[in-house]
Amino acid sequence: MGRNIRKRRSPLVVRAVAASAALAIGGGGLVWANFYASAHESNNSAHNTTKAAGAQVATITCPDVGQKLTSVPNQARGEVDGELATLDQQITAAYQRLATTRDAQTRDASFVQNSILVPLKQNRSVIIDRIKLEINRVGGKAPGWLDGLSTCTGQPADQTNTGGQNNGGAAASPSASASASAGAGAGAGAGAGAGAGASASASAPAGGVQAGGGQAGNGPVAADFVDITKVQPNVARKARIGAAGSSGVFSTACGVNANKKFNTDNVIVAPGVTNGAHHLHDYVGNQSNDAFATNDTFAAAQTSCANQGDKSSYYWPVVRIQNGTQDFDQNNLGGGKELNVGQIQQVRQAQIKFVGSPTSKVVAMPKFLRIITGDAKTTTNGLANANAHWSCTGFENKVQLTAQYPICPRGSTVVRTFAFQSCWDGVNADSANHRTHVAFADAQGNCANGFKAIPQLTMRLVYGFRAPTLTNGQIKNAYAVDGFPEQLHKATTDHDDFINVFDETLMNKMVTCINNGQRCK
């Protein structure tokens, strides 16, 4: 079963974050330092701008400890999560030092290494040692390679991997396998578009509008958008449902977050940590999801779902129009203080369905099963877990994009689709890195490694905002998904989260419906 938090952790609040500060969960991330943002330098003259632009280091990259740490005893997970949050704070402090010492860096070529990276490594080593102690304390065996994750490096903007963009960057069909989806994303590569996007972001004034597009100097840029009418069809054919398969569909209606339940927590990856996501989520279903929610909290909560037997939590990062209009959180952590800027767009339709397997019957999900699909940090972790699907109404069966946002034609509007992992290890409701207890089926729909097929959650979010315009390399009224600032608001970083809180009766109804080939709700 999903774990309960044994104790409430004190909220981890960074009190002096500059407007361009970047935080990342999981103890790793790419820390973006805007060249023109020097919060503590009083002289912002053209002379200083020129010197800043000549600085060699634009970013700091640190290994993502949380993503790599795949095995942590249940008894130690709460403590380890807290230590991972401390690693995040250390990265934030290093970022602030990098962003506010541009003059010193210009005068001393070794300043970043000696004054930022060496102390950061020393501080990270202390926390990594604590993580090892927590694992060993409860009878586990901490992997020796953890020690190698303490070193962070500085990178110039033109070498920053931002996930890769090109006009052909596309995901597989939402019903296709994860390997197909990841492969399509990888096809976009980390090519020239990546460097261009990073350079544009690095050279924008803090809080201003980028020459190529988005606000606050960290994206999106013009290269992050494509006219969907000019993209070749790329949706893979669905696997054929065999005689042993399960063809039913179970739908649940949970609204569009009309009551505006938002927060910047993520109880899956950062339990007990306020602002653990560092970006804003829309929530439908369970109404008690925050950093301190436990399984008991979820079970006792109200739900926005029409069927009161579904108290599951469905949540995803908001989309904002970056047109100069700010929203309620412009001065908040997770919002404007972490470069998630613009006007929040409410979903017009949120269709939530559970579907079957082409090759087998499905089994019930365990209560409190946690699943994350996609990866909020693809510019740090690469595209292995990218699972973004962007399209437009009228084009969904033809084009699905992973690496770019679509510009939809008149009469069409943006659609985000998520297809969650549909194979479960049969034992665990969660795992140390929140991924290894579930997996995608292969292209034929088979679960590997003894995993069992479960109802596959699919979500379709339809918006109604006006399409941006792209003229002479300039993007106007850009939109972007909320995310970690250092990820530059790339389309590849889109992700979605689910916690199963169906009651037993309704879950059994779902399984029977899907296995019998029915359409139910």
FILO-619362 format. One line per field, with one value per residue (C-alpha): residue number from 1; residue in one letter; x, y, z. Coordinates in Angstrom, 1 decimal, decimal comma, padded with zeros to 4 digits, always signed. Each point is the difference from the previous one (the first is absolute). Example, Ala and Ser with C-alpha at 12.3 -4.5 7.8 and 13.67 -1.06 7.14 Angstrom:
BEGIN
k = c(1:2)
r = c(A:S)
u = c(+012,3:+001,4)
v = c(-004,5:+003,4)
w = c(+007,8:-000,7)
***
This chain:
BEGIN
k = c(1:2:3:4:5:6:7:8:9:10:11:12:13:14:15:16:17:18:19:20:21:22:23:24:25:26:27:28:29:30:31:32:33:34:35:36:37:38:39:40:41:42:43:44:45:46:47:48:49:50:51:52:53:54:55:56:57:58:59:60:61:62:63:64:65:66:67:68:69:70:71:72:73:74:75:76:77:78:79:80:81:82:83:84:85:86:87:88:89:90:91:92:93:94:95:96:97:98:99:100:101:102:103:104:105:106:107:108:109:110:111:112:113:114:115:116:117:118:119:120:121:122:123:124:125:126:127:128:129:130:131:132:133:134:135:136:137:138:139:140:141:142:143:144:145:146:147:148:149:150:151:152:153:154:155:156:157:158:159:160:161:162:163:164:165:166:167:168:169:170:171:172:173:174:175:176:177:178:179:180:181:182:183:184:185:186:187:188:189:190:191:192:193:194:195:196:197:198:199:200:201:202:203:204:205:206:207:208:209:210:211:212:213:214:215:216:217:218:219:220:221:222:223:224:225:226:227:228:229:230:231:232:233:234:235:236:237:238:239:240:241:242:243:244:245:246:247:248:249:250:251:252:253:254:255:256:257:258:259:260:261:262:263:264:265:266:267:268:269:270:271:272:273:274:275:276:277:278:279:280:281:282:283:284:285:286:287:288:289:290:291:292:293:294:295:296:297:298:299:300:301:302:303:304:305:306:307:308:309:310:311:312:313:314:315:316:317:318:319:320:321:322:323:324:325:326:327:328:329:330:331:332:333:334:335:336:337:338:339:340:341:342:343:344:345:346:347:348:349:350:351:352:353:354:355:356:357:358:359:360:361:362:363:364:365:366:367:368:369:370:371:372:373:374:375:376:377:378:379:380:381:382:383:384:385:386:387:388:389:390:391:392:393:394:395:396:397:398:399:400:401:402:403:404:405:406:407:408:409:410:411:412:413:414:415:416:417:418:419:420:421:422:423:424:425:426:427:428:429:430:431:432:433:434:435:436:437:438:439:440:441:442:443:444:445:446:447:448:449:450:451:452:453:454:455:456:457:458:459:460:461:462:463:464:465:466:467:468:469:470:471:472:473:474:475:476:477:478:479:480:481:482:483:484:485:486:487:488:489:490:491:492:493:494:495:496:497:498:499:500:501:502:503:504:505:506:507:508:509:510:511:512:513:514:515:516:517:518:519:520:521)
r = c(M:G:R:N:I:R:K:R:R:S:P:L:V:V:R:A:V:A:A:S:A:A:L:A:I:G:G:G:G:L:V:W:A:N:F:Y:A:S:A:H:E:S:N:N:S:A:H:N:T:T:K:A:A:G:A:Q:V:A:T:I:T:C:P:D:V:G:Q:K:L:T:S:V:P:N:Q:A:R:G:E:V:D:G:E:L:A:T:L:D:Q:Q:I:T:A:A:Y:Q:R:L:A:T:T:R:D:A:Q:T:R:D:A:S:F:V:Q:N:S:I:L:V:P:L:K:Q:N:R:S:V:I:I:D:R:I:K:L:E:I:N:R:V:G:G:K:A:P:G:W:L:D:G:L:S:T:C:T:G:Q:P:A:D:Q:T:N:T:G:G:Q:N:N:G:G:A:A:A:S:P:S:A:S:A:S:A:S:A:G:A:G:A:G:A:G:A:G:A:G:A:G:A:G:A:S:A:S:A:S:A:P:A:G:G:V:Q:A:G:G:G:Q:A:G:N:G:P:V:A:A:D:F:V:D:I:T:K:V:Q:P:N:V:A:R:K:A:R:I:G:A:A:G:S:S:G:V:F:S:T:A:C:G:V:N:A:N:K:K:F:N:T:D:N:V:I:V:A:P:G:V:T:N:G:A:H:H:L:H:D:Y:V:G:N:Q:S:N:D:A:F:A:T:N:D:T:F:A:A:A:Q:T:S:C:A:N:Q:G:D:K:S:S:Y:Y:W:P:V:V:R:I:Q:N:G:T:Q:D:F:D:Q:N:N:L:G:G:G:K:E:L:N:V:G:Q:I:Q:Q:V:R:Q:A:Q:I:K:F:V:G:S:P:T:S:K:V:V:A:M:P:K:F:L:R:I:I:T:G:D:A:K:T:T:T:N:G:L:A:N:A:N:A:H:W:S:C:T:G:F:E:N:K:V:Q:L:T:A:Q:Y:P:I:C:P:R:G:S:T:V:V:R:T:F:A:F:Q:S:C:W:D:G:V:N:A:D:S:A:N:H:R:T:H:V:A:F:A:D:A:Q:G:N:C:A:N:G:F:K:A:I:P:Q:L:T:M:R:L:V:Y:G:F:R:A:P:T:L:T:N:G:Q:I:K:N:A:Y:A:V:D:G:F:P:E:Q:L:H:K:A:T:T:D:H:D:D:F:I:N:V:F:D:E:T:L:M:N:K:M:V:T:C:I:N:N:G:Q:R:C:K)
u = c(+000,0:+001,0:+002,0:-001,2:+002,2:+001,1:+000,7:-000,7:+003,1:+000,5:-000,7:+003,2:-000,2:+002,8:-000,4:+002,3:-000,6:+000,8:-002,6:+001,9:+000,7:-000,4:-000,8:-000,2:-001,5:+001,7:+003,4:+001,1:-000,7:+001,3:+000,4:-000,6:+001,8:-001,2:+003,0:-001,7:-001,5:+002,3:-002,3:+002,8:+002,0:-001,0:+001,3:-002,0:+001,5:+000,8:+003,6:-001,0:-002,3:+002,9:+002,1:-002,8:-000,5:+003,7:-000,3:+000,8:-002,4:-003,8:-001,2:+000,9:-001,0:-000,2:-000,8:-003,6:+000,5:-003,8:-000,4:+003,1:-000,8:-002,4:+000,2:-000,7:-001,5:-003,5:+001,0:+002,6:-002,0:-001,3:+003,4:+001,6:-002,6:+000,8:+003,7:-000,7:-001,9:+003,1:+002,1:-002,5:+000,6:+003,7:-000,4:-002,2:+002,7:+002,6:-002,2:-000,4:+003,7:+000,6:-002,7:+001,2:+003,8:+000,4:+002,6:+002,2:-000,3:+001,1:+003,1:+000,9:-000,3:+000,2:-002,7:-002,8:+002,0:+001,6:-002,7:-003,2:+000,6:+002,5:-002,1:-003,1:+001,7:+001,1:-003,5:-001,6:+002,4:-001,2:-003,7:+000,8:+001,8:-003,2:-002,0:+002,3:-000,2:-003,8:-000,1:+002,5:-001,6:-003,1:+001,9:+000,3:+003,2:+000,8:+001,6:+003,6:-000,5:-002,0:+003,3:+000,5:-003,1:+001,4:+001,8:-001,7:+001,3:-000,4:-001,1:-000,1:-003,5:+000,9:+000,8:-003,2:-002,1:-003,6:-001,6:+000,3:-002,5:-000,8:-003,1:-000,2:+000,2:-003,0:-001,2:-001,7:-003,8:-001,3:-000,9:+003,4:+002,7:+002,4:+003,0:-001,6:-000,8:+003,5:+001,5:-001,9:+001,1:+003,6:-000,4:-000,3:+003,5:+002,0:+000,8:+000,7:-003,4:+001,0:+003,0:-001,9:-002,8:+002,5:+001,9:-003,1:-001,0:+003,3:+000,1:-003,4:-000,4:-001,4:-003,7:-000,2:-001,2:+002,5:+000,9:-001,2:-003,0:-000,8:+000,3:+002,4:+003,0:-000,6:-002,3:-001,8:+001,6:-001,2:+001,7:-002,2:-003,1:-001,0:-003,0:-001,7:-001,3:+003,6:+000,9:-000,2:-002,5:+001,9:-002,5:+000,8:-002,7:-001,6:+000,8:-002,8:-002,0:+000,3:-002,4:+001,6:+000,0:-002,3:-001,8:-002,3:+000,1:-000,8:-000,5:+000,0:-001,1:+001,9:-000,4:+002,5:+001,2:-002,7:+000,5:+003,6:+001,7:+003,7:+003,3:+003,6:+000,5:+000,5:-000,7:+001,3:+003,5:+000,4:-002,3:+000,0:+001,7:-001,9:+000,6:+001,6:-001,0:+001,1:-002,8:-003,7:-002,4:-003,6:-001,8:-003,2:-001,5:+001,4:-000,3:+002,5:+003,2:+002,9:+003,5:-001,2:-002,8:+000,1:-001,9:-002,4:-000,4:-000,8:-002,5:-001,9:+000,0:-002,7:+000,2:-001,0:-000,8:-003,6:+000,3:+000,8:+001,7:+002,9:+002,0:+003,2:+002,2:+000,8:+002,4:+002,1:+002,0:-002,1:+000,4:+000,5:-000,2:+003,1:-001,5:+001,2:-003,0:+000,9:-002,2:-000,7:+003,4:+002,3:+001,7:+000,0:+002,5:-001,0:-001,5:+001,6:+002,9:+001,0:-000,7:-003,4:-001,6:-003,1:-003,7:-001,1:-002,3:-002,9:-000,7:-003,2:-000,3:+001,7:-000,9:+001,3:-000,3:+001,5:+000,6:+001,0:+002,9:+000,2:+001,5:-001,5:-002,6:+000,7:+000,3:-001,1:+002,4:+001,1:-001,6:+002,3:+002,1:+002,0:+001,0:+002,0:+000,0:+002,4:+003,0:+000,0:+003,8:+000,9:+002,7:+001,8:-001,0:-000,3:-003,0:-000,2:-003,1:-001,5:-003,7:-001,4:-002,8:-001,0:-002,4:-003,0:-003,7:-000,5:+003,6:+000,3:-000,2:+002,7:+002,6:+001,2:+003,0:+002,4:+002,8:-002,1:-003,2:-002,5:-001,4:-003,5:-001,9:-003,2:-002,8:+002,3:+001,5:+002,8:-000,4:+002,3:-000,3:+001,5:+000,2:+001,3:+002,0:-002,3:+002,2:+000,5:+002,5:-002,8:+001,4:+000,8:-002,2:+003,1:+003,8:+003,0:+000,2:-003,8:+000,5:+001,3:-003,2:-001,9:+001,0:-001,4:-001,1:+002,0:-001,2:-002,2:-001,5:+001,9:+001,2:+003,6:+001,9:-003,0:-001,9:-003,8:-002,3:-002,1:-002,6:+001,9:-000,8:-000,3:-000,8:-001,0:+000,2:-001,5:+000,7:-001,6:+002,6:+000,9:+002,9:+003,4:+001,4:+003,5:+001,4:+003,6:+001,2:-002,0:-002,7:-002,9:-002,4:+002,1:-001,5:+002,0:-000,4:+001,0:+003,3:+003,4:+001,5:+003,2:-001,9:-000,8:-003,7:+000,6:-002,9:+001,9:-000,3:-003,8:-001,0:-003,0:-000,6:-002,6:-000,7:-002,6:-002,7:-002,8:-002,1:+000,2:-003,6:+000,6:+003,5:-001,5:-002,7:+002,6:+002,0:-003,1:-001,1:+003,3:+000,5:-003,5:+000,4:-002,6:-000,2:-000,8:+000,3)
v = c(+000,0:+003,6:+001,3:+002,4:+002,8:-000,8:+003,6:+003,5:+001,6:+003,7:+001,9:+000,7:+003,6:+001,9:+003,5:+002,0:-001,5:+002,4:+000,4:-002,3:-002,7:-003,6:-002,9:-003,7:-002,9:-003,3:+001,3:+000,8:+002,5:+002,5:+003,3:+002,9:+003,3:+002,8:+001,9:+003,4:-000,7:+001,2:+000,7:+001,3:+002,0:+003,6:+001,1:-001,5:+002,2:-001,1:-000,5:-002,6:-001,6:-000,5:-001,5:-002,3:-001,3:-000,9:-002,2:-003,6:-001,9:+000,3:-003,0:-002,5:-003,7:-002,5:-003,7:-000,7:-002,1:-000,8:-001,3:-002,3:-001,3:-002,8:-002,1:+001,5:-002,0:+001,1:+000,9:+002,5:+001,7:+002,9:+000,9:-000,4:+002,2:+002,7:-000,3:+000,3:+003,2:+001,3:-000,8:+002,2:+002,9:-000,3:+000,2:+003,1:+001,7:-000,9:+001,5:+003,2:+000,3:-000,6:+002,5:+002,8:-000,2:+000,7:+002,8:-002,3:-002,8:+002,4:+001,0:-003,5:-003,0:-002,4:+001,7:-002,4:-003,1:+001,1:+002,1:-001,8:-003,5:-001,2:+001,1:-001,4:-003,4:+000,1:+000,8:-002,6:-002,6:+000,6:-000,6:-003,0:-001,5:+000,6:-001,8:-002,9:-000,1:+000,1:-003,0:-002,0:+000,9:-002,0:-003,0:+001,0:+000,2:+003,5:-000,3:+001,1:+002,0:+002,6:+001,7:+000,7:+002,2:+002,8:+001,7:+002,8:+001,7:+003,4:+000,3:+002,8:+000,8:-001,3:-003,5:-000,3:-003,0:+001,3:-003,1:+000,6:+001,6:-000,4:+000,0:-003,7:-000,6:-002,1:-002,5:-003,2:-000,4:+000,2:-003,7:-001,0:-001,4:+002,0:-001,2:+001,4:+003,3:+000,4:-001,0:+002,6:+002,7:-001,2:+000,4:+003,7:-000,2:+002,6:+001,9:+003,5:+001,1:-000,9:+002,2:+002,8:-000,1:+000,1:+002,9:+002,0:-000,6:+000,9:+003,3:+001,4:+002,7:-001,3:+000,4:+001,3:-001,5:-002,2:+001,0:-003,4:-000,5:-000,6:+002,2:+000,1:-001,1:-003,7:-000,9:-001,1:+001,2:+000,1:-003,4:-001,6:+000,5:-001,5:+000,4:-003,3:+000,1:-000,2:-003,2:-003,3:-002,6:-002,0:-001,8:-003,7:-002,5:-001,5:-003,6:-002,3:-001,4:-003,8:-002,6:+000,0:+003,8:+002,5:+002,6:+001,7:+003,7:+001,4:+003,8:+002,2:+003,7:+002,1:+003,6:+002,5:+001,5:+002,7:+000,5:+000,9:-002,4:+000,7:-000,5:-000,4:-003,1:-003,6:-002,5:-002,9:+001,2:+002,5:-001,1:+002,4:+002,8:+003,1:+001,2:-003,3:+000,2:+003,6:+000,5:+000,2:-003,0:-000,2:-002,6:-002,0:-002,8:-000,1:+003,3:-000,5:-000,5:+002,1:-000,7:-001,4:-002,3:-003,6:-003,0:+000,5:+003,7:-001,2:-002,6:+002,5:+002,9:+001,5:-000,6:+002,0:-003,2:-000,6:-003,6:+000,4:-003,4:+001,7:+002,1:-000,4:+003,0:+001,1:+003,0:+001,6:+003,3:+002,9:+001,7:+003,7:+002,6:+002,1:+003,3:+002,3:-000,7:-001,3:-002,3:-000,3:-001,6:+002,4:+000,8:-003,6:-002,9:-002,4:+002,9:+003,2:-000,3:-003,2:+001,4:-001,7:+003,1:+000,9:-000,5:-003,4:-001,7:-002,1:-003,3:+000,0:-003,8:-002,6:-003,5:-002,8:-003,6:-003,4:-002,5:-003,6:-002,0:-001,4:-003,3:-000,8:+000,7:+002,7:-000,3:+002,5:+002,8:+000,0:+002,7:+003,1:-001,1:+003,0:+000,6:+002,8:+000,1:+002,2:+001,8:+003,6:+000,1:-001,2:+002,6:-001,6:-003,6:-000,3:-001,4:-003,6:+000,8:+002,7:-000,8:+003,3:+000,1:+003,4:+000,3:+002,0:-000,9:-001,6:-001,2:-002,4:-003,1:+001,4:+002,0:-000,3:+002,2:-000,7:+002,6:+003,0:+001,9:+000,0:+003,2:-001,0:+001,3:+002,1:-002,0:-002,4:+000,2:-001,6:-003,5:-001,7:-003,8:-002,3:-003,8:-001,4:-003,2:-003,0:-002,8:-000,5:-002,1:-001,6:+001,0:+003,7:+003,1:+002,2:-000,3:+002,0:+001,9:-000,2:-001,8:-003,6:-001,5:+000,8:-000,3:+000,4:-002,9:-000,8:+001,0:-003,1:+000,7:-002,6:+000,6:-001,2:-001,3:-001,6:+003,3:-000,1:+002,0:+002,6:+002,4:+002,6:+003,6:+002,3:+003,7:+002,6:+003,7:+002,4:+003,8:+003,0:+002,7:+001,8:-001,4:+001,8:+001,7:-000,7:+002,7:+000,5:-002,2:+001,8:-001,7:+002,1:-001,1:-003,1:-002,7:-002,5:-002,6:+000,9:-001,6:+000,4:+003,3:-001,8:-002,2:+003,0:-000,9:-002,5:-002,1:-003,2:+000,8:-000,6:-002,5:-001,3:-001,6:-002,5:-001,4:-002,8:+000,5:-002,0:-002,0:-003,8:-000,3:+002,6:-001,4:-003,5:+001,5:+001,6:-003,2:-002,0:+002,7:+000,1:-003,8:-000,5:+002,5:+002,4:+003,8:+001,1:+002,9)
w = c(+000,0:-000,4:+002,9:+002,6:+001,2:+003,5:+000,9:-001,3:-001,4:+000,5:-003,3:-001,9:-001,1:-001,7:+001,3:-002,2:-003,5:-002,8:-002,7:-002,2:+002,6:-001,1:+002,3:-000,9:+001,8:+000,6:+000,9:-003,5:-002,8:-002,4:+001,7:-002,3:+000,6:-002,1:-001,4:+000,4:+003,5:+002,8:+002,9:+002,2:-002,5:+000,1:-003,4:-002,8:-002,7:-003,5:+001,1:+002,6:-002,5:-002,4:+002,7:+001,1:-003,5:+000,0:+003,0:-000,7:+002,2:-000,5:+001,8:+002,7:-000,6:+002,9:-000,2:+000,8:+003,1:+000,5:-003,5:+000,2:+003,5:-001,0:+003,2:+003,5:+002,9:+000,8:+003,6:-001,3:-002,8:+002,0:+001,3:-003,5:-001,6:+002,5:-000,8:-003,7:+000,7:+001,8:-003,1:-001,9:+002,4:-000,5:-003,8:+000,5:+002,1:-002,6:-002,7:+002,0:+000,4:-003,7:-001,0:+002,3:-000,5:-003,7:+000,5:+002,1:-002,6:-002,7:+002,0:+001,1:-002,4:+003,0:+002,1:-000,9:+000,6:+003,2:+001,6:-001,2:-001,3:+002,6:+003,0:-001,6:-000,4:+003,6:+001,2:-002,2:+001,2:+003,6:-001,0:-002,2:+003,1:+002,0:-002,7:+000,2:+003,8:-000,1:-002,4:+001,9:+003,4:-000,9:-001,3:-003,6:-002,0:-001,5:-003,4:-000,2:-003,1:+001,9:+000,9:-003,7:-000,1:+002,1:-002,9:-001,9:-003,1:-001,7:-003,6:-002,4:-001,5:-003,5:+001,4:+002,1:-001,0:+000,0:-001,3:-003,7:-002,3:-003,7:-002,1:+000,0:+003,7:+000,8:+002,5:-000,7:+000,1:+003,6:-000,3:-001,2:+002,1:+002,1:-002,0:-003,1:+001,7:+001,4:-003,3:-001,8:+002,5:-000,3:-003,8:+000,6:+001,5:+001,8:-003,2:-001,0:+001,2:+003,6:+000,0:-001,7:+002,6:+002,8:-001,4:-000,6:+003,6:+001,4:-001,8:+001,1:+002,6:+003,3:+000,1:-003,5:-003,3:-001,9:-003,5:-001,1:+002,1:+003,6:+003,1:+002,9:-002,1:+000,2:-002,9:-001,9:-003,2:-003,6:-000,8:+002,6:-002,2:-003,4:-002,3:+000,4:-003,6:-001,2:+002,0:-001,7:+001,5:+002,7:+002,1:+000,3:-000,6:+003,1:+000,9:-001,1:+002,9:+000,0:+001,3:+003,4:+000,2:+001,8:-002,1:+002,5:+001,0:+003,5:+000,2:+003,0:+000,0:+002,5:-001,4:-001,2:+003,2:-000,1:+003,7:-000,6:+002,3:-000,6:+001,8:-000,7:+002,1:-001,3:+002,7:-002,1:-000,5:+002,9:+002,8:+003,0:-002,1:-000,7:-003,6:-000,8:-003,7:-000,5:-002,5:+000,1:-000,4:-001,0:+002,2:-000,7:+002,0:+003,5:+001,7:+002,8:-002,0:+001,4:+001,3:+003,3:-001,3:+001,1:-001,2:+002,8:-001,1:-003,5:+001,1:+002,1:-002,5:-002,2:-003,7:-003,1:-001,9:-000,8:+001,3:+003,7:+000,0:-001,9:+002,4:-002,1:-000,5:-003,6:-000,3:-002,7:-000,5:-001,1:-003,4:-000,2:-002,8:+000,2:-001,2:+002,8:+002,1:+003,5:+002,2:+003,7:+000,7:-001,7:+003,3:+001,3:+000,1:-002,7:-001,9:-001,2:+002,5:-001,8:-003,5:-000,5:-001,5:-001,9:+000,1:+001,1:-002,4:+001,2:-001,7:-002,0:-000,1:+002,1:-001,2:+002,3:-001,2:+001,0:-002,8:-000,3:-001,5:-003,5:+001,2:+003,4:+002,6:+002,6:+003,8:+002,6:+000,9:+003,6:+002,0:+000,4:-003,1:-001,1:-003,6:-001,6:-003,8:-002,0:+001,5:+001,3:-000,4:-003,5:-000,4:+002,9:-000,3:-003,8:-001,9:+001,3:+002,0:-002,1:-000,8:-001,1:-002,6:-001,5:-002,8:-001,3:-000,3:-003,4:-000,2:+003,0:-002,1:-002,4:+002,0:+003,5:+001,1:+002,8:-000,7:-001,1:+000,8:-002,9:-001,6:-000,9:-003,0:+000,3:+001,4:+001,8:+003,5:+002,1:+001,4:+002,6:+000,3:+002,6:-000,2:+003,3:+000,6:-000,2:+001,5:+003,8:+001,9:+002,0:+003,3:+000,6:-000,1:-000,3:-000,5:+001,1:-003,2:-000,6:-003,3:+000,3:+001,5:-003,3:-003,6:-003,5:-002,1:-003,2:-003,5:-000,1:+003,4:+002,1:+003,5:+000,6:+003,1:+001,6:+000,2:-000,1:-002,2:+001,8:-001,3:-002,0:+001,0:-002,9:+000,3:-002,7:+000,9:-002,5:+000,2:-001,7:-000,2:-003,1:-002,0:+000,3:-003,1:-001,4:-002,3:-001,1:+002,8:+002,7:+002,0:+001,4:+002,7:+000,6:+002,3:+002,1:+002,6:+003,6:+001,0:+001,7:-001,3:-001,0:-002,3:-002,2:-000,3:-002,7:-001,4:+000,9:+003,7:+000,1:+002,6:+001,9:+003,4:+001,4:+003,4:+000,0:+002,6:-001,6:+002,5:-000,4:-001,4:-002,7:-000,9:-000,4:-002,2:-002,1:-000,5:-000,8:-002,5:-001,8:-000,1:-001,4:-002,8:+001,4:+000,2:+003,5:+002,5)
***
